[in-house]
Amino acid sequence: MKTINRDIVSALIYSLDNKILMGKKDPNKGGVYIDCWHIPGGGLDENEDMVEALKREIFEETGIIIKDAKLIDDIGKGVSEKILEDTKEKV
């Protein structure tokens, strides 16, 4: 299995009544943590900065347009298995 190193962004989005927006991955579409609840986010594309990636990922996953975001640099390291959507390869 090949290894991919990738920077990831994610967001905590609160409703007016202080609830956090979460989604559940479709197990048929691959990705990381399939069939699990998660906060929206994902990996940076080539030549994309963290703010651009955050805005894109939030829009792709929720349809919400982010105009302004406060980034908190909470760098962590982790390992997860991902199934690539196009090739179904495990990485």
Secondary structure, DSSP 8 states (H G I E B T S, - for coil): -------EEE---B-TTS-B--EE--GGG-EESTTSEE-SEEE--TT--HHHHHHHHHHHHH----S--------------EE-TTT--B-
